[in-house]
Amino acid sequence: MSAAPTIAVVDYGFGNLRSVAKALARSRLSPEVTGDAAVVARADGVVLPGVGAFADAAACLGAKGLDEAVRASIEAGRPYLGLCLGLQLLFEESDEHGRTRGLGLLRGRIERFPACDRTGAPLRVPHIGWNSVRFAGAHPMLARLPREDHYYFVHSYRPVGADSAVVVGRTDYGGEFPAAVATERIFAVQFHPEKSQWAGKRLLDAYAAWVSSCR
């Protein structure tokens, strides 16, 4: 039996890294929590989790050379999984705590939820709780997921102006927004699979199968 795929869980000083690593291990992956750019660059796959502010995370990634390591891994064809802030950092910029540049791998920006929903009623921010996500597309991850499932969200910002071609999952909170985006070597979600019980386990199992198919 071949060894489990190695997964670099990127440690840039923020996020629930240990719970993410435990969840990945339950999906038969071999995660390593690391802030070493060299480890990130050579792993079979990269997971970028995140809880915290976009600007702080972007600064820490850049200071450690982890931004370039993540780009190099994706360019080398290794599957990337972004979780919550790990989705947001893929975009061009965010307005959280002032305008901050992201990795720029996807077109669009990250903006705070509006003060009111589409009916004019006050919208509670942050968005915390379970929401239904509707998937559509032909990405390898989606072949192993139901067309709709419920996941746990905790966030105050969401993508705006994303290219519709990369949006593979949508949900609604004060209006519809992208809950999952994907390209050939990227799959990223706004929710937390590690907190989403069996739905989250299904998604991480799909990631494990995707990484294995790319080795």
N, C-alpha and C positions, 0 to 999 in steps of 0.2 A: 504494500500500500504506500502511495506517495505521501510525502510530508504535507501537512496542512499549509495552505498559502500563507505567506508572511504579510501582515498588514501593519503599516506604520500609522499609528494614531497620533496625529500631530499635536505636540504639546507646545503651545505658544503662551502658556501662563494663564489660560482661562478655560473654563468648561468642566463638565462632569466626565473627565477622561476615564476614570477607573470604571464607572458604570458602563460606559460605551465599550471599553475593552472586554469587560465580563460578558456583555451581550454578544459581541463578536465571537468570543470563545465558545459560547453556547451554539453558535452557528458553524462550528468546526473550522474556524479560522485561527491563525496564530498571531494575535495582536501584540505589538510592542509600542508602548507609550514612549514617545521620543521627541526631543527637541533638537536632534542631530540631523542636519540637512543631508548628510551622506547616507544615513539610514533611510530617510524618506525617499531619496533618489533611487535606492536599489531594492526597495520592498516590492512584493508582487502587486500590492494595491495600497492606496492611501485613503485614509478616512480623516476628514477635517471636521471635528465636532465644534461646538461653541456655545457658550453662555456668557454674555457680556456685551460691551460696547464695540461697535464696528471700528472706530478710530483706534482704540487701544489694541485691538486684535491685529489690525493692519500694520501698526507700528511695530509690534512684537514680531510678527512674521518677517517683516523686512529687516529688522535688526539682527535676526538669527539666520538670515539667508533662506528661511523656510519658504518664502514666496517663490523664489527661483527653483527650489527643489521640487515644489509641487508642480510648477509649470513643466519642469524637465521630466517628471514622472508621467504626466499626462501626454506630453509630446512623444515619449517613448512607448506609448500604447498601453500603459498600466491603468487599470480602472480606478477612478476617483469616486468616492462617496462623500458628499457634503451633508452635514446635519445642522439645521437651523442657521447659525451664523456662518457655518461652512457653505451654505447655499448663498447667503448674502454677499460674502467676500468674493464670489466669482464675478460679480457685476462691476461696472465701470466706476461707480461711486456711490456714496451714501451721504445723506444729510444729517446723520446722527451726530450730535455735538459738533456741528460744522461740517463743511464739505470735505470728504475724505476719499481718496482714490482707492479702488479695490484692485483685484487681480486683473480685471479687464478682459476676462476670458469669455464673458457673455455681455451682450449689449443690454443697456438699461441701467436703472439706478434704484437705490433702496430709499424708501420714504416712510415716514411714520404714518400710522393709520390716521384717517381724518377724525375730527372731533365728533362728527355725527354720521349716522348711517344714511342710506339712500332716502329714507323717509323723513330725515331731519331729527330723528331721535338721538340723544347722546349715546356715543359708542364707548363702551368701557375698554380702556387700554391700560395695561397690556391685555392682549387676547390670551386667555388661559382656559384650557379645557379641550374636550374631544370634539373633533369635526370630521365630517365625511369628506373624503378626497376621491374625486372621480379621475381615473386614469384614461389616457388615450394615446396611442402611438405604437411604434414598432421596435422600441428599444429592447435588448435582451432581458433586462430586468423585468419589463412589463409582461413578458411571456410567462412569468412565474407568479404574477400577482393577480388578484381579482380586479375586475374593472372598477370596483368601488370598495373602500374599506375605511375604518375609523381610526384616527391617530390622535396623539396628544400634542397640543401646541402650547408654547409659552413664548410670546414675542410681542414687540411693540411696533416693529417695522416689517415691511414686505416689499417685494419687487414691483416696480412700475416701469412700463415701457419695454418689457421683455419681448424679444422676437417670438412671435407665436409658434414658429417652427421648433423652438426648443422647449416649449411648455408642454409637459406630458401629464401634469396633474393639476387640478384646480379645486379650490374650495371657496367658501363664502363666509366672510365676516365683515359686515358693513359694506359689502360689495364683493364681487368675485375677484380673486387674485391667484397667482401661480403658487401652488403648493409643492410642485416638483418640476424640475427642469432636467434636460438631458441632451447630450451630444454623443458622438461615437464612443468617447472614453470618459464621459462625465455623467453621473447621476447624482442629483442633489435634492434634498427635501427640506421644507421649512419646519416640519414637525420633528418630534423626537422618537425615533423607533425604539430606543432603549427604555422609554417610558410608556410604550404603546402596547404592552402585553403581547398577545398572540399575533396581532396585526404587525407589530414591529418585528417579531421573530420571523414572520413570513418574508418581510422585506430584507432583513439581514441574511436569511437563507438564500434569497434570490441574488444578493450581492456575492455571497460565497460561491454560488454556482457560476456567476459571471466571471469572477476572478479566476476560478479554476479553468474555465474555457479559454482564457487569454494567456495562460502560462505556456 
